[in-house]
């Protein structure tokens, strides 16, 4: 395997390892969200941010390795679909499983992030509803009230009232 292809393989392996770590952290964050462990969620978010920053640097290296390989093959594009067709079969067999693994991890991470985002939105909606309820703003639209004569009652419906039963 030529050095540029080996460098691309190493960059793909490193990117896959970081994606595996991010998927693992997202799973831990989901469990912490479900358990209501705010401190754990926050700690995992910081770890995810650090891994994502490292992933940015790894992606730069992967991009450079793909550009070098494309230059050696006389290609203008660095997409895998373009590189794959121009690579000798030995190099293709060495790189293709790595690319497929990375693509699968990216999809898995996207799914995990979508689930976690939904859990967080649900928690925020619950907090918002609770606060609005405490402030009296969570009431739905007023219900039409009628007088005994069948006319619309002009007085607004009374909101819920907490009774002090100790008095």
N, CA, C and O of each residue as an XYZ file, in Angstrom:
668
protein
N       0.860     -1.175      0.000
C       0.000      0.000      0.000
C       0.903      1.235      0.000
O       1.829      1.345      0.804
N       0.622      2.135     -0.894
C       1.433      3.357     -0.997
C       1.269      4.197      0.279
O       0.259      4.075      0.972
N       2.250      5.042      0.589
C       2.204      5.832      1.834
C       0.958      6.713      1.962
O       0.430      6.861      3.065
N       0.481      7.295      0.873
C      -0.710      8.150      0.952
C      -1.941      7.328      1.325
O      -2.784      7.794      2.092
N      -2.056      6.120      0.796
C      -3.186      5.250      1.137
C      -3.070      4.779      2.585
O      -4.075      4.670      3.286
N      -1.848      4.502      3.031
C      -1.640      4.098      4.427
C      -1.974      5.243      5.381
O      -2.536      5.019      6.453
N      -1.625      6.473      4.989
C      -1.960      7.632      5.817
C      -3.473      7.824      5.889
O      -4.009      8.167      6.943
N      -4.154      7.604      4.772
C      -5.609      7.710      4.764
C      -6.223      6.616      5.639
O      -7.182      6.871      6.367
N      -5.680      5.410      5.574
C      -6.186      4.311      6.408
C      -6.012      4.643      7.889
O      -6.911      4.397      8.692
N      -4.860      5.198      8.247
C      -4.615      5.564      9.649
C      -5.575      6.664     10.099
O      -6.088      6.626     11.218
N      -5.816      7.638      9.229
C      -6.736      8.729      9.576
C      -8.167      8.206      9.718
O      -8.905      8.648     10.599
N      -8.559      7.272      8.855
C      -9.889      6.675      8.958
C     -10.043      5.886     10.258
O     -11.093      5.931     10.899
N      -8.985      5.163     10.640
C      -9.015      4.407     11.900
C      -9.145      5.340     13.099
O      -9.903      5.073     14.031
N      -8.401      6.426     13.059
C      -8.456      7.387     14.167
C      -9.833      8.063     14.237
O     -10.375      8.256     15.325
N     -10.388      8.417     13.092
C     -11.717      9.020     13.066
C     -12.762      8.022     13.571
O     -13.678      8.406     14.299
N     -12.638      6.766     13.199
C     -13.589      5.747     13.664
C     -13.489      5.567     15.172
O     -14.509      5.415     15.844
N     -12.278      5.582     15.710
C     -12.109      5.443     17.164
C     -12.770      6.606     17.902
O     -13.403      6.403     18.938
N     -12.629      7.808     17.381
C     -13.272      8.963     18.015
C     -14.787      8.897     17.881
O     -15.499      9.272     18.812
N     -15.290      8.436     16.759
C     -16.732      8.289     16.595
C     -17.272      7.218     17.549
O     -18.352      7.379     18.117
N     -16.521      6.128     17.725
C     -16.938      5.110     18.687
C     -17.034      5.711     20.081
O     -17.976      5.426     20.821
N     -16.068      6.535     20.437
C     -16.085      7.184     21.752
C     -17.288      8.118     21.865
O     -17.945      8.157     22.905
N     -17.577      8.863     20.816
C     -18.728      9.761     20.844
C     -20.045      8.988     20.962
O     -20.956      9.425     21.665
N     -20.149      7.857     20.287
C     -21.355      7.034     20.394
C     -21.495      6.510     21.822
O     -22.590      6.495     22.384
N     -20.385      6.085     22.392
C     -20.387      5.601     23.782
C     -20.818      6.709     24.745
O     -21.631      6.478     25.640
N     -20.274      7.901     24.559
C     -20.637      9.034     25.417
C     -22.104      9.420     25.238
O     -22.777      9.760     26.211
N     -22.597      9.369     24.011
C     -24.005      9.697     23.757
C     -24.923      8.692     24.442
O     -25.976      9.066     24.959
N     -24.532      7.424     24.450
C     -25.309      6.410     25.158
C     -25.317      6.671     26.660
O     -26.353      6.542     27.313
N     -24.168      7.034     27.201
C     -24.099      7.381     28.621
C     -24.929      8.611     28.939
O     -25.566      8.691     29.990
N     -24.917      9.558     28.031
C     -25.701     10.774     28.236
C     -27.196     10.453     28.199
O     -27.968     11.028     28.967
N     -27.610      9.550     27.322
C     -29.017      9.167     27.256
C     -29.453      8.535     28.576
O     -30.526      8.849     29.090
N     -28.619      7.641     29.127
C     -28.957      7.009     30.405
C     -29.024      8.044     31.522
O     -29.900      7.970     32.383
N     -28.107      9.008     31.514
C     -28.110     10.052     32.538
C     -29.327     10.963     32.387
O     -29.907     11.389     33.386
N     -29.715     11.261     31.158
C     -30.916     12.068     30.923
C     -32.153     11.347     31.453
O     -32.997     11.946     32.119
N     -32.246     10.070     31.153
C     -33.411      9.293     31.589
C     -33.462      9.189     33.103
O     -34.545      9.127     33.686
N     -32.295      9.171     33.748
C     -32.241      9.063     35.213
C     -32.332     10.425     35.893
O     -32.409     10.498     37.119
N     -32.323     11.497     35.118
C     -32.408     12.835     35.698
C     -31.136     13.269     36.398
O     -31.193     14.052     37.346
N     -29.994     12.782     35.955
C     -28.709     13.105     36.571
C     -28.061     14.266     35.815
O     -27.250     14.063     34.911
N     -28.432     15.474     36.202
C     -27.988     16.670     35.479
C     -26.468     16.825     35.482
O     -25.887     17.217     34.470
N     -25.825     16.524     36.595
C     -24.358     16.682     36.670
C     -23.665     15.720     35.715
O     -22.694     16.084     35.053
N     -24.167     14.492     35.648
C     -23.578     13.503     34.742
C     -23.787     13.914     33.290
O     -22.888     13.750     32.466
N     -24.963     14.445     32.970
C     -25.246     14.910     31.607
C     -24.260     16.009     31.234
O     -23.721     16.021     30.127
N     -24.031     16.919     32.154
C     -23.120     18.031     31.896
C     -21.683     17.548     31.707
O     -20.981     18.018     30.812
N     -21.246     16.609     32.549
C     -19.887     16.070     32.438
C     -19.705     15.332     31.111
O     -18.672     15.467     30.455
N     -20.701     14.561     30.728
C     -20.615     13.846     29.460
C     -20.628     14.806     28.281
O     -19.961     14.561     27.276
N     -21.371     15.885     28.390
C     -21.396     16.888     27.315
C     -20.015     17.521     27.144
O     -19.583     17.782     26.021
N     -19.324     17.766     28.260
C     -17.965     18.328     28.167
C     -17.015     17.332     27.498
O     -16.187     17.718     26.674
N     -17.138     16.051     27.856
C     -16.296     15.030     27.220
C     -16.594     14.930     25.726
O     -15.686     14.767     24.911
N     -17.875     15.031     25.379
C     -18.251     14.976     23.966
C     -17.683     16.167     23.205
O     -17.240     16.031     22.065
N     -17.700     17.318     23.833
C     -17.152     18.511     23.183
C     -15.659     18.348     22.929
O     -15.166     18.712     21.862
N     -14.944     17.807     23.898
C     -13.508     17.577     23.739
C     -13.246     16.590     22.600
O     -12.368     16.814     21.767
N     -14.014     15.499     22.570
C     -13.842     14.509     21.507
C     -14.175     15.108     20.144
O     -13.503     14.817     19.154
N     -15.206     15.940     20.092
C     -15.586     16.574     18.822
C     -14.495     17.526     18.339
O     -14.240     17.617     17.138
N     -13.854     18.231     19.257
C     -12.748     19.114     18.868
C     -11.575     18.293     18.330
O     -10.952     18.677     17.341
N     -11.275     17.175     18.973
C     -10.215     16.296     18.478
C     -10.580     15.737     17.108
O      -9.726     15.591     16.234
N     -11.860     15.429     16.937
C     -12.321     14.888     15.663
C     -12.109     15.894     14.536
O     -11.804     15.504     13.409
N     -12.267     17.174     14.827
C     -12.010     18.202     13.818
C     -10.584     18.137     13.304
O     -10.346     18.232     12.100
N      -9.631     17.973     14.221
C      -8.228     17.871     13.822
C      -7.981     16.592     13.028
O      -7.237     16.607     12.048
N      -8.593     15.497     13.437
C      -8.436     14.226     12.730
C      -9.029     14.326     11.331
O      -8.454     13.808     10.374
N     -10.177     14.989     11.206
C     -10.802     15.162      9.891
C      -9.915     15.992      8.962
O      -9.867     15.738      7.759
N      -9.218     16.976      9.513
C      -8.274     17.750      8.695
C      -7.177     16.832      8.151
O      -6.813     16.919      6.978
N      -6.656     15.959      9.003
C      -5.633     15.003      8.569
C      -6.165     14.026      7.533
O      -5.475     13.699      6.568
N      -7.401     13.557      7.735
C      -8.022     12.642      6.776
C      -8.208     13.326      5.417
O      -7.968     12.735      4.364
N      -8.638     14.578      5.475
C      -8.838     15.343      4.236
C      -7.518     15.518      3.491
O      -7.462     15.355      2.272
N      -6.448     15.853      4.230
C      -5.131     16.018      3.596
C      -4.643     14.706      2.989
O      -4.102     14.695      1.884
N      -4.834     13.596      3.711
C      -4.402     12.295      3.191
C      -5.199     11.936      1.926
O      -4.635     11.406      0.968
N      -6.494     12.222      1.924
C      -7.318     11.948      0.742
C      -6.884     12.828     -0.427
O      -6.868     12.378     -1.573
N      -6.534     14.074     -0.142
C      -6.053     14.963     -1.213
C      -4.742     14.466     -1.791
O      -4.554     14.479     -3.007
N      -3.830     14.027     -0.925
C      -2.546     13.487     -1.410
C      -2.765     12.259     -2.287
O      -2.152     12.120     -3.346
N      -3.646     11.373     -1.832
C      -3.925     10.168     -2.603
C      -4.583     10.524     -3.936
O      -4.247      9.943     -4.968
N      -5.511     11.470     -3.919
C      -6.165     11.904     -5.161
C      -5.145     12.512     -6.119
O      -5.191     12.258     -7.323
N      -4.222     13.318     -5.581
C      -3.172     13.898     -6.431
C      -2.333     12.803     -7.081
O      -2.027     12.879     -8.271
N      -1.960     11.787     -6.306
C      -1.149     10.699     -6.847
C      -1.900      9.893     -7.914
O      -1.296      9.340     -8.834
N      -3.207      9.842     -7.773
C      -4.024      9.106     -8.746
C      -4.465      9.979     -9.922
O      -5.096      9.489    -10.858
N      -4.132     11.280     -9.874
C      -4.514     12.200    -10.942
C      -5.983     12.575    -10.914
O      -6.584     12.830    -11.958
N      -6.567     12.608     -9.716
C      -7.986     12.934     -9.565
C      -8.148     14.326     -8.963
O      -7.316     14.777     -8.175
N      -9.211     14.983     -9.339
C      -9.500     16.301     -8.769
C     -10.362     16.176     -7.519
O     -10.281     17.016     -6.623
N     -11.181     15.140     -7.453
C     -12.107     14.966     -6.324
C     -11.505     14.011     -5.297
O     -10.739     13.110     -5.639
N     -11.868     14.226     -4.031
C     -11.356     13.378     -2.957
C     -12.457     12.528     -2.315
O     -12.221     11.884     -1.293
N     -13.648     12.522     -2.901
C     -14.739     11.687     -2.363
C     -14.357     10.218     -2.510
O     -13.642      9.825     -3.432
N     -14.864      9.414     -1.559
C     -14.537      7.994     -1.595
C     -15.039      7.343     -2.885
O     -14.349      6.494     -3.449
N     -16.209      7.721     -3.354
C     -16.748      7.116     -4.570
C     -15.815      7.340     -5.760
O     -15.718      6.492     -6.648
N     -15.136      8.476     -5.773
C     -14.196      8.772     -6.858
C     -12.875      8.035     -6.641
O     -12.333      7.436     -7.570
N     -12.365      8.082     -5.417
C     -11.093      7.417     -5.116
C     -11.198      5.906     -5.317
O     -10.288      5.286     -5.867
N     -12.295      5.324     -4.877
C     -12.472      3.866     -4.925
C     -12.282      3.334     -6.334
O     -11.636      2.304     -6.532
N     -12.834      4.021     -7.299
C     -12.763      3.541     -8.683
C     -11.346      3.613     -9.253
O     -11.007      2.854    -10.161
N     -10.526      4.506     -8.735
C      -9.177      4.682     -9.276
C      -8.119      3.880     -8.519
O      -6.985      3.767     -8.984
N      -8.472      3.327     -7.370
C      -7.495      2.598     -6.554
C      -7.273      1.184     -7.073
O      -8.195      0.545     -7.579
N      -6.047      0.706     -6.942
C      -5.818     -0.722     -7.227
C      -6.605     -1.565     -6.214
O      -6.911     -1.096     -5.118
N      -6.923     -2.788     -6.579
C      -7.794     -3.621     -5.740
C      -7.226     -3.843     -4.340
O      -7.990     -3.900     -3.376
N      -5.914     -3.969     -4.205
C      -5.306     -4.182     -2.880
C      -5.575     -2.990     -1.959
O      -5.963     -3.172     -0.805
N      -5.374     -1.790     -2.459
C      -5.619     -0.589     -1.649
C      -7.109     -0.411     -1.378
O      -7.502      0.007     -0.289
N      -7.931     -0.728     -2.368
C      -9.384     -0.620     -2.174
C      -9.838     -1.560     -1.066
O     -10.632     -1.172     -0.209
N      -9.334     -2.803     -1.077
C      -9.697     -3.771     -0.037
C      -9.227     -3.319      1.338
O      -9.852     -3.649      2.346
N      -8.133     -2.569      1.388
C      -7.634     -2.078      2.672
C      -8.415     -0.883      3.198
O      -8.547     -0.713      4.410
N      -8.929     -0.062      2.308
C      -9.623      1.167      2.718
C     -11.136      1.014      2.823
O     -11.760      1.633      3.685
N     -11.729      0.204      1.965
C     -13.189      0.125      1.912
C     -13.833     -0.271      3.244
O     -14.814      0.364      3.629
N     -13.342     -1.276      3.966
C     -13.977     -1.604      5.250
C     -13.874     -0.466      6.271
O     -14.764     -0.284      7.101
N     -12.798      0.283      6.201
C     -12.635      1.412      7.113
C     -13.661      2.508      6.817
O     -14.259      3.080      7.728
N     -13.850      2.786      5.534
C     -14.822      3.804      5.135
C     -16.229      3.363      5.531
O     -16.999      4.164      6.060
N     -16.568      2.114      5.285
C     -17.893      1.611      5.651
C     -18.110      1.660      7.160
O     -19.192      2.022      7.622
N     -17.094      1.300      7.920
C     -17.186      1.350      9.385
C     -17.422      2.770      9.858
O     -18.268      3.009     10.720
N     -16.682      3.710      9.300
C     -16.832      5.112      9.689
C     -18.218      5.629      9.315
O     -18.843      6.340     10.102
N     -18.703      5.285      8.133
C     -20.044      5.718      7.726
C     -21.110      5.164      8.667
O     -22.052      5.874      9.019
N     -20.971      3.909      9.075
C     -21.927      3.302     10.008
C     -21.877      4.008     11.367
O     -22.918      4.242     11.981
N     -20.692      4.341     11.831
C     -20.555      5.039     13.114
C     -21.156      6.441     13.056
O     -21.764      6.903     14.022
N     -20.984      7.108     11.929
C     -21.571      8.445     11.769
C     -23.091      8.355     11.849
O     -23.724      9.172     12.517
N     -23.677      7.376     11.179
C     -25.137      7.195     11.241
C     -25.584      6.868     12.673
O     -26.596      7.386     13.146
N     -24.832      6.014     13.347
C     -25.165      5.649     14.729
C     -25.088      6.868     15.653
O     -25.937      7.040     16.528
N     -24.089      7.698     15.459
C     -23.942      8.904     16.266
C     -25.068      9.895     15.981
O     -25.588     10.516     16.908
N     -25.446     10.051     14.729
C     -26.557     10.940     14.379
C     -27.843     10.483     15.055
O     -28.603     11.303     15.568
N     -28.086      9.178     15.056
C     -29.283      8.637     15.699
C     -29.243      8.881     17.212
O     -30.235      9.308     17.803
N     -28.102      8.608     17.827
C     -27.966      8.819     19.270
C     -28.179     10.282     19.630
O     -28.839     10.586     20.624
N     -27.632     11.180     18.839
C     -27.815     12.613     19.101
C     -29.273     13.030     18.913
O     -29.778     13.867     19.661
N     -29.946     12.458     17.928
C     -31.357     12.782     17.714
C     -32.203     12.324     18.900
O     -33.091     13.049     19.350
N     -31.928     11.127     19.404
C     -32.668     10.618     20.562
C     -32.404     11.493     21.782
O     -33.337     11.867     22.493
N     -31.148     11.818     22.022
C     -30.814     12.662     23.174
C     -31.439     14.045     23.048
O     -31.926     14.600     24.033
N     -31.426     14.594     21.857
C     -32.041     15.905     21.642
C     -33.531     15.867     21.938
O     -34.084     16.803     22.514
N     -34.170     14.784     21.541
C     -35.604     14.648     21.817
C     -35.873     14.539     23.312
O     -36.824     15.134     23.819
N     -35.036     13.778     24.019
C     -35.183     13.666     25.470
C     -35.011     15.015     26.151
O     -35.761     15.361     27.064
N     -34.021     15.771     25.702
C     -33.770     17.085     26.294
C     -34.939     18.021     26.009
O     -35.388     18.739     26.902
N     -35.435     18.018     24.773
C     -36.575     18.881     24.446
C     -37.794     18.516     25.281
O     -38.527     19.395     25.732
N     -38.012     17.219     25.488
C     -39.155     16.791     26.298
C     -39.007     17.304     27.734
O     -39.976     17.772     28.331
N     -37.798     17.216     28.284
C     -37.568     17.717     29.651
C     -37.782     19.223     29.707
O     -38.390     19.729     30.650
N     -37.289     19.939     28.709
C     -37.460     21.389     28.698
C     -38.931     21.770     28.551
O     -39.393     22.723     29.178
N     -39.670     21.025     27.721
C     -41.106     21.287     27.581
C     -41.833     21.055     28.892
O     -42.740     21.808     29.246
N     -41.434     20.007     29.617
C     -42.063     19.715     30.907
C     -41.785     20.823     31.914
O     -42.680     21.240     32.649
N     -40.537     21.300     31.946
C     -40.189     22.401     32.853
C     -40.967     23.653     32.465
O     -41.503     24.347     33.329
N     -41.030     23.939     31.181
C     -41.762     25.116     30.706
C     -43.238     25.024     31.084
O     -43.812     25.999     31.569
N     -43.857     23.865     30.866
C     -45.261     23.676     31.207
C     -45.477     23.838     32.714
O     -46.454     24.451     33.146
N     -44.560     23.284     33.508
C     -44.696     23.382     34.970
C     -44.614     24.822     35.435
O     -45.409     25.254     36.269
N     -43.660     25.568     34.902
C     -43.506     26.972     35.297
C     -44.723     27.773     34.872
O     -45.238     28.586     35.639
N     -45.179     27.544     33.657
C     -46.368     28.261     33.191
C     -47.581     27.912     34.048
O     -48.412     28.775     34.331
N     -47.682     26.667     34.455
C     -48.785     26.255     35.314
C     -48.738     26.946     36.656
O     -49.766     27.363     37.189
N     -47.542     27.064     37.199
C     -47.396     27.748     38.482
C     -47.729     29.231     38.362
O     -48.217     29.850     39.308
N     -47.461     29.783     37.194
C     -47.749     31.206     36.979
C     -49.165     31.441     36.469
O     -49.589     32.588     36.325
N     -49.895     30.371     36.197
C     -51.262     30.507     35.718
C     -51.371     30.685     34.222
O     -52.460     30.962     33.720
N     -50.294     30.539     33.503
C     -50.325     30.758     32.061
C     -50.518     29.465     31.283
O     -50.607     29.504     30.055
N     -50.585     28.324     31.957
C     -50.688     27.058     31.250
C     -52.123     26.684     30.930
O     -52.373     25.612     30.378
N     -53.047     27.528     31.258
C     -54.434     27.232     30.955
C     -54.641     27.272     29.452
O     -54.024     28.063     28.739
N     -55.505     26.416     29.000
C     -55.812     26.389     27.573
C     -56.676     27.583     27.220
O     -56.900     28.458     28.057
N     -57.164     27.630     25.990
C     -58.038     28.740     25.594
C     -59.327     28.696     26.430
O     -59.766     27.624     26.849
N     -59.918     29.856     26.663
C     -61.122     29.872     27.500
C     -62.234     29.048     26.870
O     -62.426     29.032     25.655
N     -62.955     28.369     27.746
C     -64.081     27.550     27.301
C     -65.329     28.424     27.303
O     -65.568     29.178     28.246
N     -66.119     28.318     26.244
C     -67.345     29.125     26.156
C     -68.298     28.710     27.270
O     -68.543     27.523     27.483
N     -68.831     29.697     27.974
C     -69.799     29.433     29.045
C     -71.123     30.069     28.663
O     -71.171     31.126     28.034
N     -72.186     29.405     29.057
C     -73.521     29.879     28.715
C     -74.314     30.147     29.989
O     -74.124     29.483     31.008
N     -75.199     31.126     29.912
C     -76.109     31.445     31.023
C     -77.272     30.454     30.983
O     -77.456     29.746     29.993
N     -78.075     30.406     32.090
C     -79.231     29.511     32.073
C     -80.193     29.824     30.929
O     -80.944     28.940     30.516
N     -80.199     31.039     30.408
C     -81.102     31.404     29.308
C     -80.526     31.011     27.953
O     -81.172     31.230     26.928
N     -79.316     30.432     27.924
C     -78.726     30.001     26.663
C     -77.878     31.052     25.986
O     -77.410     30.836     24.869
N     -77.668     32.188     26.634
C     -76.835     33.249     26.067
C     -75.368     33.008     26.443
O     -75.070     32.310     27.412
N     -74.463     33.597     25.662
C     -73.035     33.528     26.013
C     -72.811     34.318     27.284
O     -73.286     35.446     27.413
N     -72.092     33.733     28.217
C     -71.763     34.405     29.471
C     -70.550     35.277     29.206
O     -69.559     34.803     28.650
N     -70.610     36.530     29.590
C     -69.500     37.450     29.319
C     -68.398     37.341     30.353
O     -67.293     37.823     30.107
N     -68.648     36.733     31.492
C     -67.618     36.617     32.531
C     -66.636     35.513     32.138
O     -67.050     34.430     31.724
N     -65.350     35.781     32.267
C     -64.374     34.749     31.935
C     -64.453     33.593     32.932
O     -64.837     33.767     34.088
N     -64.079     32.412     32.447
C     -64.058     31.247     33.335
C     -62.982     31.440     34.384
O     -61.910     31.972     34.097
N     -63.267     31.012     35.581
C     -62.302     31.136     36.676
C     -61.189     30.127     36.485
O     -61.428     28.996     36.063
N     -59.975     30.539     36.796
C     -58.835     29.639     36.721
C     -58.801     28.733     37.929
O     -59.576     28.921     38.867
N     -57.930     27.769     37.924
C     -57.850     26.876     39.080
C     -57.427     27.653     40.321
O     -56.613     28.574     40.250
N     -57.978     27.277     41.420
C     -57.709     27.970     42.674
C     -57.223     26.943     43.682
O     -57.795     25.861     43.807
N     -56.173     27.287     44.391
C     -55.692     26.445     45.478
C     -56.398     26.904     46.736
O     -56.352     28.083     47.087
N     -57.053     25.975     47.417
C     -57.774     26.316     48.627
C     -56.906     26.046     49.841
O     -56.223     25.025     49.922
N     -56.943     26.970     50.775
C     -56.236     26.797     52.028
C     -57.210     26.120     52.992
O     -58.074     26.784     53.565
N     -57.079     24.830     53.170
C     -58.026     24.091     54.000
C     -57.704     24.166     55.482
O     -58.455     23.639     56.302
N     -56.596     24.815     55.842
C     -56.277     24.938     57.253
C     -57.017     26.074     57.919
O     -57.038     26.140     59.148
N     -57.627     26.974     57.163
C     -58.315     28.140     57.728
C     -59.647     27.778     58.330
O     -60.348     28.649     58.846
